Amino acid sequence: MNEGPRAGLSLGRDAAAVRKRVEAMEKLLERTLTIPGTRQTVGLDALIGLIPVGGDVIAAVMGAYMLWEARNLGMPKGAMLRMAGNVGFDWAIGLIPGVGDAADFFFRSNTRNLRIIRKHLDRHHPGTATVDG
C-alpha cells in the first residue's frame, strides 16, 4: 500500500499542475507571438483560424481542452457553461470570413476561460497562485 505524500493524488487533477497547464495553453493560443512594431500579441488561435472552416474547428478543439481541465478541477457547471459559451462563440464568429479573423484580436475566449479557471483556483486552491513577473 502506497502511503507516500502523493498517495491517492491523481496528477491529472492536481490543482497546481492544472493551473500550469491551462496558463501554458492560454499563452500558446492567445499570446505566442508579438506583432512587430506593436505590443499586440497573437497566438495559434488566430493563426489557425486563418484556415477556412477547418482552422476554426481545430482552434475550438484546442480551446475545449481548458474545459476538460475545468472538469478535472470539479468546477461548477455554471462556470463550465460560460467557458463552453466562450469557445462556442469564438468558433461561430470564426466561421464568418474576415469578421472571424478580426474577432480573434478582440474576443479571446481562451483568456476569458483562463480568468474563470483562475478565479476558481484562487478561491478553492489558493496555494496554487503564482506571481506573474
C-alpha positions as CSV (number, residue, x, y, z in Angstrom):
1,M,0.0,0.0,0.0
2,N,1.4,3.4,-1.0
3,E,1.4,5.8,1.9
4,G,3.7,8.4,0.4
5,P,2.9,12.1,0.1
6,R,1.2,11.6,-3.3
7,A,-0.9,8.6,-2.3
8,G,-4.4,8.9,-3.6
9,L,-3.5,12.0,-5.6
10,S,-4.2,12.0,-9.3
11,L,-1.7,14.1,-11.2
12,G,-4.4,14.9,-13.7
13,R,-6.4,16.7,-11.0
14,D,-3.7,18.3,-9.1
15,A,-4.7,22.0,-8.9
16,A,-1.2,23.4,-9.2
17,A,-0.4,21.2,-12.2
18,V,-3.8,22.1,-13.8
19,R,-3.0,25.8,-13.3
20,K,0.3,25.5,-15.1
21,R,-1.2,23.6,-18.0
22,V,-4.1,26.0,-18.6
23,E,-1.8,29.0,-18.3
24,A,0.5,27.4,-20.9
25,M,-2.4,26.6,-23.2
26,E,-3.8,30.1,-23.0
27,K,-0.4,31.6,-23.8
28,L,0.0,29.2,-26.7
29,L,-3.4,30.0,-28.1
30,E,-3.6,33.8,-27.4
31,R,-0.1,35.2,-26.8
32,T,2.6,33.2,-28.6
33,L,3.9,36.0,-30.8
34,T,4.1,39.8,-30.6
35,I,3.3,41.6,-33.8
36,P,6.5,43.5,-34.8
37,G,6.3,47.2,-34.0
38,T,3.4,46.8,-31.7
39,R,2.5,45.4,-28.2
40,Q,-0.3,43.3,-29.8
41,T,0.1,39.6,-29.3
42,V,-1.3,36.8,-31.4
43,G,-1.4,33.1,-30.8
44,L,-2.3,29.9,-32.5
45,D,-6.0,30.5,-32.2
46,A,-5.8,33.5,-34.6
47,L,-3.2,31.9,-36.9
48,I,-5.0,28.6,-37.2
49,G,-8.2,30.5,-37.6
50,L,-7.0,31.8,-40.9
51,I,-7.5,28.4,-42.4
52,P,-11.1,28.4,-43.6
53,V,-13.6,26.3,-41.5
54,G,-11.1,23.6,-40.5
55,G,-8.9,26.1,-38.7
56,D,-11.7,27.3,-36.6
57,V,-12.7,23.7,-35.7
58,I,-9.1,22.9,-34.7
59,A,-8.9,26.1,-32.6
60,A,-12.2,25.2,-30.9
61,V,-11.0,21.7,-30.0
62,M,-7.8,23.2,-28.6
63,G,-9.9,25.7,-26.6
64,A,-12.1,22.9,-25.3
65,Y,-9.0,21.4,-23.6
66,M,-9.4,24.0,-21.0
67,L,-13.0,22.8,-20.4
68,W,-11.6,19.3,-19.8
69,E,-9.1,20.7,-17.3
70,A,-12.0,22.6,-15.6
71,R,-13.8,19.3,-15.3
72,N,-10.7,17.8,-13.7
73,L,-10.9,20.5,-11.1
74,G,-14.5,19.8,-10.3
75,M,-15.6,23.3,-11.3
76,P,-19.3,24.2,-11.1
77,K,-21.4,23.5,-14.1
78,G,-22.3,27.2,-14.4
79,A,-18.7,28.2,-14.8
80,M,-18.1,25.4,-17.3
81,L,-21.2,26.5,-19.3
82,R,-19.8,30.0,-19.5
83,M,-16.5,28.6,-20.7
84,A,-18.3,26.4,-23.3
85,G,-20.2,29.5,-24.4
86,N,-16.9,31.4,-24.9
87,V,-15.4,28.6,-27.0
88,G,-18.7,28.2,-29.0
89,F,-19.0,32.0,-29.7
90,D,-15.3,32.1,-30.8
91,W,-15.9,29.1,-33.1
92,A,-19.1,30.5,-34.6
93,I,-17.8,34.0,-35.2
94,G,-14.7,32.5,-36.7
95,L,-16.8,30.9,-39.4
96,I,-17.6,34.4,-40.8
97,P,-14.8,35.2,-43.4
98,G,-12.8,38.3,-42.4
99,V,-15.0,39.1,-39.4
100,G,-13.9,36.0,-37.6
101,D,-10.2,36.7,-38.2
102,A,-10.6,40.2,-36.8
103,A,-12.6,39.0,-33.8
104,D,-9.7,36.8,-32.7
105,F,-7.9,40.0,-31.6
106,F,-10.8,41.3,-29.6
107,F,-12.7,38.2,-28.2
108,R,-10.0,36.0,-26.7
109,S,-12.1,33.1,-25.5
110,N,-9.1,31.3,-24.0
111,T,-8.0,34.3,-22.0
112,R,-11.6,34.6,-20.7
113,N,-11.7,31.0,-19.8
114,L,-8.3,31.2,-18.0
115,R,-9.8,34.0,-15.9
116,I,-12.7,31.8,-14.9
117,I,-10.4,28.9,-14.0
118,R,-8.0,31.2,-12.1
119,K,-11.0,32.6,-10.1
120,H,-12.0,29.1,-9.1
121,L,-8.4,28.1,-8.3
122,D,-7.8,31.3,-6.2
123,R,-11.0,30.6,-4.2
124,H,-10.7,26.8,-3.8
125,H,-6.9,26.2,-4.1
126,P,-5.2,29.4,-3.0
127,G,-1.9,27.7,-2.6
128,T,-1.6,27.3,-6.4
129,A,-1.4,31.1,-7.0
130,T,1.7,32.3,-8.8
131,V,3.1,35.8,-9.2
132,D,3.4,37.0,-12.8
133,G,6.7,38.6,-13.4
